[in-house]
Amino acid sequence: MTTSNHAINTAKLGGQFAFPGASSVQRMGYGAMQLAGPGVFGPPKDHDAALAVLREAVASGVNHIDTSDFYGPHVTNQLIREALHPYPDDLVIVTKIGARRGSDGSWHLAFSREDLTQAVHDNLRNLGLDVLDVVNLRVMFDIHGPAEGSIEDPMTVLAELRQQGLIRHIGLSNVTPKQIEAGRRIAPIVCVQNQYNIANRSDDELIDSLATQGIAYVPFFPLGGFTPLQSSTLSDVAGQLGATPMQVALAWLLHRSPNILLIPGTSSVAHLRENLAAGELTLSPESLKQLNSIATTVATAKQ
């Protein structure tokens, strides 16, 4: 499957999804995490290349960019502002708070009122915005995955910042179903970001539940993250379609549920075009059956 140097047909890209009470976005978005330096810390190796990726994404029809001021820290948001400000009217920038970086690049929970308030103001300043479209509360009771724990206090702070007009909408990241319900008792939740991909499907029930409520599900590490997806089945289906395995993995997510929004990240324009082209793939029932077997195979191998 080849990609063009021209803007991709935005009527495709997996279609659109409307955040409840917010803007409609293309389901194929862009995650800006990889624009920072190694370990999501410090400046990019190639500053101009990072700007080019952001501009190419928007020129190709992307209107949903995922970021955070703790990427860098500050680096990614400053790149977004330099590349795209003043922003297109339809661009939705989704950021996240709840963590901070140590001087050595380490990650730490930042749930205090002062931490959260400062993080919102840091995002506003570095993005050059008066109000943030969507702010996700990143829960880090366990950095490796969702873990139970109260989010009442930080959610209360976000709800207050929303009432002050600094935030339009609130989302949650790295959370359990109980935490989502707890959050919704305090303020409306428009999206959930958890780890999920064709091989890691622990959130299947949650995705279906959120879909019935019109809440977006945004999988991070859609291509496996630090351990890229590898599967002979994935490669076989890709070969049949004339696509790459990673394109098929993204296309599977778009087929999985209409409330799934994708934010694959890259620091390469060529890789960006390849990711976006996945939104034009159509998977047959037979291909979907083959691909759905991957999670079963992975689960069996772990036993």
VEXRO-820816 format. One record per residue: residue in one letter; x, y, z of N, C-alpha, C, O in turn. Coordinates in pm, whole numbers, plus 50000, padded with zeros to 5 digits. Example, Ala and Ser with C-alpha at 12.3 -4.5 7.8 and 13.67 -1.06 7.14 Angstrom:
! residues 2
A513194943150780512304955050780513204967050780514244966850846;S512854977550708513674989450714512905000350787513415011450804;
//
This chain:
! residues 303
M500854988150000500005000050000500885012450000501775013650084;T500655021549908501485033449899500745045349957499515045549964;T501525055450000500955067850050501385079249962502435078749897;S500585089449960500845101049876501505112049956501385112450078;N502185121149887502725132949952501645143449974501865153350043;H500485141249915499385150749930498615147850058498755137150117;A497815157550101497005155550221496075143650201495455142150095;I495985135250302495135123450295493675127550302493325137250370;N492835120350232491405123250231490845122550372490735111750430;T490485134150428490045134550566488645128950585488205127050699;A487935126350476486635119750489486825105350532485905099050584;K488035100250510488345086650556488995087850694488305091450790;L490235084950708490915085750837490115079250949490225083351065;G489315069250916488565062451020487285069351059486605064851152;G486925080250991485705087351026485925097151139487055100351174;Q484825101851198484895111951303484245106951431483475097351431;F484585113751541483955111151670483755124651736484635133251729;A482625126551799482345139151869482515137152018481765129452079;F483485144052080483565144252225482245149852278481745159652224;P481665143752381480405149052434480525163752470481325167552555;G479725171952405479745186252432480955193452378481155205352406;A481775186352301483005192552249483035191252097482035187952034;S484195193852041484345193851897484375179651841484685170051912;S484055178551712484235165951641485695164851599486305174651556;V486245152951611487635150851572487735138951478486915129851482;Q488755139251392489075127551313489545116551407490285119151503;R489135104151381489515093251469491005089851459491555083751551;M491645093751351493095092251341493725105351384493705115151310;G494285105451504494945117251555496455115451559496995107051487;Y497115123351641498565122851649498995124551795498545133751863;G499865115651842500435116651976501815122751969502685117651898;A502025133552044503255141452031504375137252125505425143752126;M504195126652202505185122852303506575120852245507565124952305;Q506665114552127507965111052071508745123052018509885121551973;L508135134952021508855146751973509935151352070510865158252030;A509815147652197510855151252294512065142152274512065133552186;G513085144152356514305136352343514155122152395513035118152429;P515235114552402515185100652449514565099852588514865107952676;G513705089852607513035088552734512005099352759511625101852873;V511555105852652510585116952659511155127952749510425134052828;F512445130352736513135139952825514125148252742514905142852664;G514065161352760514965170152689514505173252549513435168652507;P515295180852475514905185252341515035174352237515745164452259;P514365175952121514485165952015515855166551950516545176651955;K516235155351889517495154951817517485164551699518495170751668;D516325165751634516195174351516514975183351535513845179051514;H515235195651575514165205151605513275207751483512055207451494;D513885210151369513115213351249512275201351203511165203151153;A512805189251220512045177351182510805175851270509755171751221;A510925179251398509785178551489508695188351445507515184851446;L509085200351407508105210251358507445205251230506245207151210;A508235199051143507705194251015506655183451036505655183150964;V506855174551133505885163851161504565169851205503505165851157;L504605179451296503385185851345502635192851232501415191651222;R503355199951148502705207151038502135197550935501065200050878;E502845186550910502345176550815501085169950870500145167350794;A501045167250998499865161051058498625169551035497595164550990;V498725182351066497565191251050497225192950902496055193250865;A498255194050817498005195550674497315183150616496625184050515;S497505171650682496925159150634495535156550690494935146150663;G495015165950767493645164550816493515161050962492405160351014;V494625158751031494565155651174494075168051250494605179051230;N493075166251336492625177651419492505173651566491755179851642;H493265163251605493315158751743494765155551775495305145751725;I495385163751859496775161751899496815159152049496245166652128;D497505148552087497655144952228499045148752275500035146152208;T499115155152392500385160052443500365160552594499405156052657;S501415165852654501465169052796502655178152821503665177352751;D502525186852921503645195552952504755188053025505865193053038;F504455175753075505555168053134506325160053030507215152353066;Y505995161552903506825156152796507965166052773507765176752716;G509145162452816510295171452797511075174052924512255170652929;P510495180053029509185186653032509185199652953510235205352924;H508015204252918507735216752846508075216152697507515223652618;V508985207152659509525206952522508435204852418508325212652323;T507625194452435506645191052333505615202152314505275205552201;N505115207652422504125218352410504705230652342504035237252264;Q505955233652372506595245152308506785242752158506685252052078;L507065230252120507165226851978505815228251909505735233551798;I504745223651975503405224851917503055239451895502525243151790;R503365247851992503065262151978503885268251863503345275851782;E505155265051857506005270651752505545266351614505565274251519;A505135253851602504765248351471503385252851425503175255051306;L502435254251517501035255051477500285267651523499195270351473;H500825275051616500115286851667500245298551568501345301151519;P499145305651538497775304251589497125291651533497275288451415;Y496405284551619495895271351584494675271951494493875281251501;P494515261651406493285260651328492075259851421492145254351530;D490965265551376489765266051460489285252251504488725250751613;D489505241951419488965228651452489965219751525489655208151552;L491155224951557492165216551621491855214751769491695224651842;V491765202251814491555198951955492875193752011493395183551967;I493405200952110494645196852176494275190952312493695197752397;V494615178352331494325171152455495625169552532496595164052480;T495645174152655496855172952735496555164652860495405160652883;K497575162252940497375154453062498235159953174499305165453152;I497725158353297498455162653415498365151453519497625141753501;G499115152853627499095142753732500455136453756500615128053844;A501445140653677502805135553693503775147253678503435157653622;R504975145253728506045154953707507335147153683507425135353715;R508325153953628509595147553596510675151853693510755163653730;G511505142353736512665145553815513785150753726513705149653604;S514805156253787515925161753709516665150853631517385153753536;D516475138353673517095127053604516165120553503516485110153446;G514985126853480514025121353385513035111653447512175106353376;S513135109253577512225099953645510805105853648510605117853633;W509825096853669508415100653671507885099853813508175090253885;H507115109953855506595110353991505135114653990504705122653906;L504365109254084502975113254102502935127854144503715132254229;A502005135454084501865149654117500375152754130499765158454039;F499795148854243498365149354263497915160454359496715161954382;S498835167954414498425178154509497705189454436497855191154315;R496935197254510496235208654451497235218054382496975223054272;E498355220354447499355229454391499955223654263500125230754164;D500275210654265500845204154146499895205054027500305208653917;L498635201754049497655201353941497365215253887497265217053765;T497235224853975496965238553932498145244053852497965250353748;Q499355241553903500555246153831500665239553695501055245953597;A500315226553688500395219353561499445225153457499805226353340;V498235228653499497275234753406497825247953354497755250653234;H498375256153443498925269053400500165267253313500385275053220;D500985257053341502145254253255501685250453114502255255253016;N500665241953105500145238152974499585250152899499845251852780;L498835258552968498275270452905499395279452851499335284052737;R500395281752932501475290952893502275285352777502525292452679;N502685272752785503565267252683502845264252552503465264152446;L501525261852559500745260052436500235273252380499805273852265;G500295283752460499795296652414498285297152406497725302652312;L497625291352506496165290652507495595297752630496275299352731;D494335301952619493615307752733492785297152805492465298652922;V492455286452733491685275452790492125262552722492405262452602;L492185251652799492585238752746491355230852703490385229952778;D491395225152582490235217852529489865206052619488735205152668;V490825197052640490605185152722491855182952807492975183452757;V491645180552935492745177153026492485163353085491465161153150;N493395154153062493305140653120494055140353252495195145053261;L493425134753353494105132153479494825118753465494195108253456;R496145119253463496965107153453497145101353593497765107653679;V496615089353616496685082953746497915073853751498105065353664;M498745075853853500025068753858500235061753991501335062054047;F499185055354042499375047054161500285035354127501015030354213;D500255030954001501185021053948501545025753807500675026453720;I502815028753785503225034153656503045024053543502985027853426;H502945011053578502875000653476501454997353431501264989953335;G500465002853501499084999953461498115004953565498525009753671;P496815004053537495815008853632495905001653766496144989553771;A495715009253875495695003654010494685011554091494585023754078;E493945004554175492915011154252493515021454349494635019954396;G492735031654376493125042454466492175053954444491615055354335;S491985062254543491025073054532491535084354442492675088854454;I490665088754351490985100354268490055112054300489965121654223;E489375111254412488385121554448489045135254462488525145054408;D490155136054532490775149154555491275155554426490925167054399;P492075148554343492525154954218491385157954122491415168054052;M490375149354117489225152154030488485164554077487985172253995;T488405166554208487755178554261488495191154217487885201254184;V489825190454218490625201854173490365204654025490175216153986;L490345194153942490095196153799488705201853775488515210453689;A487725197053851486365202153837486325217153870485595224753806;E487085221353971487125235454007487805243653897487355254653865;L488885238353841489575245353732488665246253609488725256053534;R487845236253588486865236653479485825247553505485445254753413;Q485365248653628484395258953662484985272953647484275282553618;Q486305274053665486995286853649487205290453502487645301553471;G486905281153412487045283853270488415281253212488705285353100;L489285274353288490625271153238490645258053161491565255653082;I489645249553182489515236553118488105235353063487145238953131;R487985230352940486635227852886486115214152926484965212652965;H486995204052914486545190252936487625182453009488805185653001;I487185171853079488075163653161488065149253111487015143853077;G489255143153107489385129053076490205122153183490705128553275;L490345109053171491115101153266492085092153192491805087853080;S493235089253254494245080853190494815070853290495085074353405;N494995058353245495575047753326494675044753447495125044853561;V493405042153418492415040853525491625027853517491595021053414;T490985024653630490115013053640488665017453620488365029353630;P487765007953591486355011553580485805018353706484995027653695;K486235013853826485775020153950486195034853956485435043354000;Q487415037653912487885051453914487135060153814486885071853840;I486775054353701485985061853602484645065553661484195076953648;E483995056153726482685059053787482825069453898481985078253912;A483895068253976484125078054082484345091954024483835101954076;G485115092653915485355105453850484095111653795483905123753804;R483235103253737481995108353676481015113653780480125121453747;R481165109453905480315115054009480715129254045479955136654108;I481925133154004482425146554036482295155953917481965167753934;A482565150953797482485159353676482315150153555482685138453562;P481755155253445481625147153324483005142853272483965150553276;I483085130553223484325125153165484085123053016483135116252977;V484935128952931484725127952786485605117452720485315113252608;C486675113152787487545103152725488335095652832488545100552943;V488755083552795489585075152880490775070452798490615065552686;Q491975071952854493195067252789493805055952871494245058052984;N493815044052814494465032552878495285025152774495125027252653;Q496175016452822496945008352728496054997652668495344990452740;Y496084996552536495244986852466495754985552324496114995552261;N495794973452274496134971252134495644957252095494994950452174;I495974953051975495444940451922495874928352004495214918052002;A496984929552078497464918452160497134920152308497094910352382;N496904932252351496594935252492495164940352500494914952252479;R494224931452530492814934852520492084934052653490914930352659;S492784937352759492184936452892491024946252912490214944353002;D490944956752829489884966652843488704964352748487924973552725;D488564952552694487474949952599486104953852656485344960952590;E485804949252775484494952252834484344967152859483264972852839;L485404973452905485344987852933485074995852806484275005152807;I485744992152696485534999252570484064998552528483475008552488;D483494986652537482094985052497481164993152587480194999052540;S481464993352717480655001052811480735016052780479715022952779;L481935020952756482105035152726481435038852595480895049852581;A481455029652498480845032352368479345035052384478795043752317;T478685027552472477245029552492476955042952556475835048052547;Q477965048752620477795061652688478345073352606478305084852650;G478865070252487479395080752402480705086652450481045098052416;I481445078952529482725083552583483855077752499483885065752473;A484775086252458485895081752374486865073152452487115075452571;Y487415063252384488485054952440489715057052352489665055052231;V490815061152414492025064752339493155055452385493755057852490;P493455045052308494495035652351495895041252335496275045852227;F496655040952445498075044252426498855031252406498395020552444;F500035032552347500805021052299499975012452203499945000252218;P499305018652104498485010952011499295001351926498754992051866;L500605003651919501484994951841502444987251931503454981951884;G502124986752059502934978852151503874986752238504364981552338;G504134999352203505005007752285506445003352280507035002052173;F507025001052399508444997652407508724983452359509874979952333;T507674975352347507794961952291506884961252169505734956852182;P507364965352052506514966051933505824952851903506384942051924;L504604953851854503814942051822504514933451718505024938551618;Q504524920451742505064910951645504134898951640503834892951743;S503684895451521502774884151506502804879551362502704887651269;S502924866651343502904861351207501534863551144501424865751023;T500484862951225499134865451174499014879751124498464882251017;L499524889051203499504903151164500254905051032499794912250943;S501394898751020502194899850897501484893450779501544898650667;D500794882150803500074875450695498944884150641498794885550520;V498154889950731497054898550688497594910850617497034915250516;A498674916350668499284928050605499724924750462499534932750370;G500314913050445500744908950312499574907650216499694911250099;Q498454902550265497264901150181496724914750137496164916150028;L496904924950223496344938150195497344947650129496984958650089;G498594943250118499604952150064499904963650158500224974750114;A499794961050289500024971250391501134966450484501624955250470;T501524974750579502494970650679501754964650799500574967750820;P502414956250878501764950850998501254961651093500194960151152;M502014972551107501594983151198500364990451145499514994751223;Q500264991951015499054997950957497834989250986496754994351018;V498004976250975496894967151002496504967551149495314967151182;A497494968451238497194969351382496394981851414495494981451498;L496704992851348495935005251368494545004051308493555008151368;A494474998251188493164996551123492264987651207491064989951215;W492844977351270492034968551355491394976451469490234974151503;L492154985651527491614993751637490455002351589489465003951661;L490555007951470489465016051416488225007551391487105012251407;H488444994951352487314985751330486744980751463485574976851469;R487554980951568487154974851695485924981551755485004974651801;S485874994751756484735001751815484735016251765485795022151752;P483565021951738483505035551684483925046351782484135057851741;N484055043051911484485053252008485995053252029486505061052110;I486725044651957488175044451970488795055551884488525056451764;L489615063751948490385074151879491855070451888492335066451994;L492565071651777493965067551773494895079551778494645089851715;I495985078151853496985088751862498395082851846499255085151931;P498645075251737499995069751719501005081051709500755091251646;G502155078951772503175089351773504345085751684504605073951658;T505035095851638506245094051558506975107351549506375117951568;S508245106651522509035118851498509455119651351510315127651315;S508835111251266509185110551125507985113651037506905108251059;V508155122350939507065125650847506655113250768505465110950747;A507625105350723507295093350645506475083550729505505077850681;H506865081750853506135072650942504745078250973503775070650982;L504645091350988503345097651009502405094450893501265090350916;R502875096150771502035093250654501615078650651500485075450615;E502525069850689502195055550693501105052850796500175045250769;N501215059050914500195057151017498845062250971497835055450989;L498805074050913497525079950871496865071750760495645070850753;A497685065850676497125057650568496385045450620495565039650549;A496665041550744495945030250804494455033150813493645023850815;G494075045850819492675049650826491905046650699490675047350698;E492605043450592491955040450465491825025350441491265021050340;L492365017350533492295002850516490914997450555490335001550655;T490404988350475489174981250508489524966650535490134959950452;L489134961750651489424947950688488174939350666487084942850712;S488344928450598487224919350571486874911550698487674910950791;P485674905650702485324897150817486334886150841486634882950956;E486864880250735487854869650750489154875150811489754868850898;S489574886950764490784893150820490594896350967491484894151049;L489414901651001489134904851141489154892351228489634892651341;K488624881351175488624868751251490054864351278490394860151388;Q490904865351175492304861651193492974870551297493694865651384;L492734883551288493374893151377492884891651520493654893251615;N491604888651537491074886951671491684875051743491664874451866;S492234865651667492854853851729494184857251792494694849251872;I494774868651761496094872151814496074873251966496964868152033;A495034879752020494954881452166494834868052235495414866052341;T494084858652176493934845252233495264838052235495614831352333;T496014839452126497324833052116498284838552220499024831052284;V498264851852238499124858252336498774853952477499654851052558;A497464853452508497014849452641497414835052671497824831952783;T497294826352572497664812352591499174810952616499604802852698;A499964818952544501414818252558501854822652698502894818152746;K501084831352762501464836452895501114826653007501604827853119;Q500264816952976499824807553079500914797253113500704788653198;
//
